[in-house]
Amino acid sequence: MKIIRFTAPADKGLGSDPLFGILENDDSIKILKGDPIYAGVNPVTNLEVNLKLADVRLLAPVIPRSKVVCIGKNYADHAAEMDSQVPTSPIIFIKPNTSVIGPNDVINWPMMSKRIDHEAELAIVIGRICKSVPAEKINDVIFGYTIANDVTARDLQKIDGQWTRAKGFDGFCPLGPWIDTEFKPASQRILARVNGEVKQSDELSNMVFKIPQIIEFVTEAMTLLPGDVILTGTPAGISAMPENASVEIEIEGLGVLKNKLSNQPK
């Protein structure tokens, strides 16, 4: 099941507030009663609206009310390109929920940075309050999966020696295009394309720490809330995006997340 968050055109009579829906056959939309993470997956039954994907503006499928937890250096080749050793336990950091934007939104280039990088990542969406989740129980707390771009001001990361500012700007966490509640991470390919050129390409199976280990580790450290998101790390191939770049993050069987980078402020 693919869960989308969207706004509908005025002529559909659905108002201007964001709505949630089930995307059926990659085209038709069945509107839901409220946020399914909190209200359950309950379709509206008294509406006769023929709504198609092409009719709506997709938004980030989830806006974390708490946090985005990220896993650093979770592919061996990426650790190597960062001149680092593969970590012996997951490295975690947090992006603020204000960094989240949706499909086709513009990533605004912050004034204080000269270099903005893409980082293709699989994202886990948490469906319930959870703490100290054992690896064998992770499916009890996962609502679904989506795609993320862990956008990074690489020059600021090097200056600061830590990652909060470099990865925390507004708009530095594109998510989408939907949440897939049936996706099963295995050996699917993860890609990043910049202006059509493939920059990152790997398999999810090459993660150093797998999904069960990640959730077990993170929830030992902190409580996760419904709608929290975990980014699972990026493969090798990170690179600077040029001004006005078109960036696509694709995960086989999950979809394509598309965004543009703005021009650098002068």
C-alpha positions in Angstrom: 0.0 0.0 0.0 1.3 3.4 -1.0 0.4 6.3 1.3 0.6 9.8 -0.1 0.2 13.3 1.4 -1.1 15.9 -1.0 -3.1 19.0 -1.7 -5.9 18.8 -4.3 -6.8 21.4 -6.9 -9.5 24.0 -6.0 -12.0 22.6 -8.5 -12.2 19.3 -6.6 -13.9 21.0 -3.7 -11.6 19.4 -1.1 -10.2 22.5 0.5 -6.6 23.7 0.7 -5.4 21.6 3.7 -3.1 18.7 3.1 -4.8 15.3 2.7 -3.7 11.7 3.0 -4.6 9.0 0.5 -3.9 5.5 -0.8 -2.3 5.5 -4.3 -3.9 2.7 -6.2 -2.4 1.3 -9.5 0.1 4.2 -9.4 -2.7 6.6 -10.5 -6.0 6.6 -8.6 -6.2 8.2 -5.2 -8.5 7.0 -2.3 -8.8 9.7 0.3 -8.2 8.8 3.9 -9.7 10.1 7.1 -6.8 11.9 8.7 -3.1 10.9 9.2 -3.0 7.1 8.9 0.0 6.9 11.3 -2.3 8.3 14.0 -5.8 7.5 12.8 -5.3 4.2 11.1 -5.9 3.5 7.4 -9.5 4.5 7.1 -10.8 5.5 3.6 -13.4 8.2 3.3 -16.6 6.5 2.0 -19.0 9.4 1.4 -17.0 11.3 -1.3 -17.5 10.9 -5.0 -14.4 12.5 -6.2 -12.4 11.1 -9.1 -8.8 12.0 -8.1 -5.7 11.1 -10.1 -2.1 11.4 -9.2 -1.6 14.0 -12.0 -4.3 16.2 -10.4 -2.5 16.7 -7.1 0.6 18.3 -5.6 2.5 15.7 -3.6 3.9 16.7 -0.2 6.4 15.0 2.1 4.5 11.8 3.0 5.3 12.4 6.7 6.2 15.4 8.7 8.0 14.1 11.8 6.5 15.7 14.9 9.7 14.9 16.7 12.9 14.1 14.8 14.7 12.5 11.9 17.4 10.1 13.1 20.3 9.4 10.7 22.9 6.7 10.5 26.3 7.8 9.3 28.9 5.8 7.3 26.6 2.8 6.9 28.2 1.6 3.6 31.8 0.6 3.6 32.6 2.3 0.3 31.2 5.6 1.6 33.2 5.3 4.8 36.3 4.9 2.6 35.5 7.9 0.5 35.2 9.9 3.7 38.7 8.7 4.7 37.1 6.8 7.6 37.0 3.3 9.0 33.8 1.3 8.9 32.2 2.0 12.4 31.9 -0.9 14.8 28.5 0.3 15.9 26.0 2.7 14.3 26.8 6.4 14.2 23.7 8.4 14.9 22.9 12.1 14.5 19.6 14.0 14.2 18.2 16.4 11.5 15.4 18.7 12.7 11.9 18.1 11.5 12.1 21.6 9.9 14.5 20.2 7.4 11.8 18.0 5.7 10.4 19.0 2.3 8.5 17.0 -0.3 8.8 15.8 -3.8 9.5 18.5 -6.4 10.2 21.1 -3.7 13.2 23.3 -4.2 16.3 22.7 -2.0 17.3 26.3 -1.0 21.0 26.9 -1.1 22.0 28.5 2.3 24.0 31.7 2.2 26.7 30.4 4.5 27.7 27.4 2.3 29.6 27.0 -0.9 29.1 23.3 -1.5 25.9 21.3 -1.3 26.0 17.5 -1.7 23.4 14.8 -2.3 23.1 11.6 -0.2 20.7 8.9 -1.4 19.1 7.0 1.5 16.4 4.6 2.4 14.1 6.0 5.1 12.1 4.1 7.8 8.9 5.6 9.0 8.0 4.7 12.6 4.4 3.9 13.3 4.1 3.8 17.1 5.8 5.0 20.3 8.7 2.6 20.9 11.7 2.2 23.2 14.3 -0.7 23.5 12.9 -2.6 20.5 14.6 -6.0 20.0 15.7 -6.8 16.5 13.1 -9.6 16.1 10.3 -7.1 16.9 11.1 -4.3 14.5 8.1 -5.0 12.2 5.8 -4.1 15.1 7.0 -0.5 15.0 7.7 0.2 11.3 4.8 1.9 9.4 6.6 1.8 6.1 9.5 3.0 4.0 10.2 6.1 1.8 13.1 7.7 0.0 15.3 10.5 1.4 18.0 12.8 0.3 20.3 13.6 3.3 21.4 17.0 1.8 24.7 18.2 3.3 26.6 21.4 3.3 29.9 19.6 3.0 32.2 22.6 3.5 30.4 23.4 6.8 30.6 19.8 7.9 34.4 20.0 7.6 34.6 23.4 9.3 32.4 22.3 12.3 33.8 18.9 12.8 30.3 17.6 13.5 27.1 17.5 11.4 24.3 19.4 13.0 24.6 22.7 11.0 25.7 21.1 7.8 22.7 18.7 7.6 20.1 20.7 9.5 19.2 23.6 7.2 15.5 24.0 6.3 14.9 21.9 3.2 17.8 19.6 3.7 15.7 16.4 4.1 13.6 15.8 1.0 11.3 12.8 1.6 8.9 11.0 -0.7 7.2 10.4 -3.0 5.1 8.1 -0.8 5.3 5.7 2.1 5.2 2.1 1.0 3.8 -0.1 3.8 4.7 -3.4 2.0 8.3 -2.7 0.9 10.8 -5.2 2.1 14.4 -4.0 2.0 16.7 -6.6 0.5 19.1 -6.2 -2.4 17.2 -3.5 -4.2 19.4 -0.9 -6.0 19.7 2.6 -4.6 20.7 5.4 -7.1 21.3 9.1 -7.1 21.2 11.1 -10.4 22.3 14.7 -10.8 21.1 16.3 -14.1 20.5 12.8 -15.4 24.0 11.5 -14.6 24.3 8.5 -12.1 26.4 9.6 -9.2 25.6 6.9 -6.6 24.6 3.3 -7.3 24.7 0.4 -4.8 22.4 -2.3 -3.2 20.6 -1.9 0.1 22.1 -5.3 1.1 25.5 -3.6 1.3 24.5 -1.6 4.4 26.9 -2.3 7.2 24.2 -2.3 9.8 20.8 -3.7 8.7 17.4 -2.5 9.6 16.9 -4.7 12.7 20.3 -3.6 14.1 19.6 0.1 13.4 16.2 0.1 15.1 17.4 -1.9 18.1 20.4 0.5 18.5 18.5 3.7 18.1 15.7 2.7 20.4 18.2 1.8 23.1 19.3 5.4 23.0 16.0 7.2 22.6 12.3 6.9 22.4 10.9 7.0 18.9 7.5 8.6 18.3 4.9 7.9 15.6 6.0 9.7 12.5 9.7 9.8 13.4 11.9 8.9 10.5 15.2 7.0 10.4 17.6 7.5 7.5 19.7 4.4 7.0 22.9 5.8 5.4 24.2 6.6 2.0 26.4 4.6 -0.4 29.6 5.9 -2.1 29.5 8.5 -4.8 28.4 11.7 -2.9 29.2 14.8 -4.9 28.6 18.5 -5.0 25.5 19.6 -6.9 25.8 22.5 -9.3 23.4 25.5 -9.1 19.9 24.7 -10.3 20.7 21.0 -10.4 17.9 18.4 -10.8 18.5 15.5 -8.4 16.7 12.2 -8.4 17.0 9.6 -5.7 15.6 6.2 -6.8 15.2 2.9 -4.9 14.2 -0.1 -7.0 10.6 -1.0 -6.2 10.0 2.1 -4.0 10.0 5.0 -6.5 11.8 8.2 -7.4 12.2 11.3 -5.3 12.9 14.4 -7.4 14.0 17.8 -6.3 15.9 20.8 -7.6 18.6 22.8 -6.0 18.3 26.6 -6.1 21.0 28.9 -7.4 23.8 29.8 -4.9 23.1 33.1 -3.2 25.5 35.8 -4.3 
